[in-house]
Amino acid sequence: MVYMGRLDYILGTTSKALKDETGLFVFTLESLEEVPKTENTEDRETESDEGWLLRPTGRYAHRREYVEELLGKVGMEVVSVEAVVGRKDKGQPIPGWLFLCRKRREHIKI
């Protein structure tokens, strides 16, 4: 989901689409925690107050805490999260997150 900044709509919609805790949602994000600092002004990155930023590459990076908090608000839980290298940019690894999530039991409608 590197082409989305705010994730509330997509995660909320996904939560509604999952029928029960057996449905899984897997996604990757670029990690905001590991954003490389640069002195080049044209490479300046703009961080929102919400826990994500738009990089000069046109891709978004997200803080893990932002994603976990948002998942909780939409009735989902993290089954696992792993630090990964999702891609390379100019030969440099770009750190990210691999999330495996499901609907929380108390949010399942019978």
C-alpha positions, 0 to 999 in steps of 0.5 A, spaced: 500 500 500 505 504 498 501 509 493 496 511 499 497 515 505 491 515 509 489 508 510 483 508 514 478 507 508 482 501 505 483 498 512 475 500 514 473 497 508 477 491 508 475 489 515 467 490 513 469 485 507 472 480 512 466 475 514 470 472 520 477 471 523 478 466 518 479 471 513 486 474 512 489 480 510 496 481 508 499 487 505 506 491 505 508 498 507 514 502 506 517 503 513 517 510 516 521 509 522 527 507 517 527 513 512 534 515 510 535 522 511 538 526 506 541 533 505 538 534 498 532 539 498 529 536 492 529 529 496 525 533 502 520 528 505 513 531 508 511 527 514 503 528 516 501 528 523 498 522 522 504 517 521 505 517 514 509 521 509 510 522 501 517 520 499 520 524 493 519 517 489 511 518 490 511 512 494 508 513 502 512 510 508 508 509 514 509 508 522 508 501 524 504 504 530 500 508 526 498 502 522 497 498 528 492 503 532 488 504 525 487 496 525 485 496 532 480 502 530 477 498 524 476 492 528 482 488 526 488 485 529 495 483 527 497 476 527 504 477 525 508 483 523 515 482 520 520 487 518 522 486 510 526 489 505 520 490 500 524 493 494 531 497 492 531 504 490 538 505 486 541 499 489 539 501 496 534 496 500 528 500 502 525 497 509 518 495 510 513 492 514 509 485 512 503 485 516 498 479 517 491 481 520 484 478 521 478 481 524 477 481 531 472 476 534 468 481 538 467 485 531 464 479 528 457 479 526 453 473 526 
